[in-house]
Amino acid sequence: MSYAVLLHPDVEKYLDSLSQDERKRCYESLKNLSDDPFKSRPGCDIKKMSGKKDFYRLRVGNHRFLYVIKENDVLVEEGFKRKKGY
């Protein structure tokens, strides 16, 4: 089953603020969510968030992305650097 990955405009703005290499790495990892947004694997470190119901976290180096899965869509709600926290 393939999922559509949809980025919130704030996430797109965050990605645009990154260097070209970081941006490319983040886009690749976000694109990999379309295969399986539930399970971690090489290049896709995923964890279910305990404090936020139905949210998952994708880790890409020092960058974090929070997302929700609705039917066949992965809605990426937030992107931030690790220092910011959750």
N, C-alpha and C positions, 0 to 999 in steps of 0.2 A: 504494500500500500504506500502510495506516495502522498506527501503532505505539501501544501502550498505554504511557503514562508513569507509572511507579511510583516514589514517593518513599520513601526510608528514613525511619524515625521521627526520626532526628537531623536530617535535612534539613528536615522539617516544623517541628521545634523551632527550627531556625535561622531559617526564614522567619517564624515567629511573633515572633521577637525584632526583626524589622526594622520600620521605620516603615510606615504604611499605603501610601504611594506606592511605596516601594521594593519592598514585598511584592507589590503588584499588578503592577509591572513584571517582577519575577522569575517570578511565576506565569504571566504571559502568554508569556514567553520559553520557559519549561519546557513549556507547552502546545503551543508551535510545534514542539517536537521530535517530536510525533506525526506531522507531515507528512513530514519527512525529517531524521533525526538525524545524517546523515553530512556534509551540505554546508552551508557558511556562506551566509548571505543577509541582507538587511537585517533587523535586529531579532533576529538569531540568529547570533552569532559563535561558530563551532565550530572546534575544532582537535583533531586526533588527537594523543594524548600519546605521545612517543617513549620515555620511561622506563618507563611503565606499560603493559604489553601489553593491548590491547583496550580501553583507556580513552579517552574523549573528554572535552574540556573545553568547557563553555558559558560564555561571558563575558557578564555583564549589568552594565555599569558597573564598579563596584569589587567586584562579587560574582562568584565562580567556582563552578561546579558540575561535579563529575566524575561521569561515567556510563558504563555498559557496555550494550551492545546484545546481548540474548539472544533469538533467534528474532524474535518480534513485540513484544517488550517492551523498553522503555528503562528501565533500573534506575538511578536517580539515587542514588549512594552517598554523596556528600559535598557540602556547601555551606559556603563560607567567604569571608571578605573577602580581597582581593588581598594585603594585607600578610602574611598567614599563610604563603603560599607553598604549594608542593606537597610 
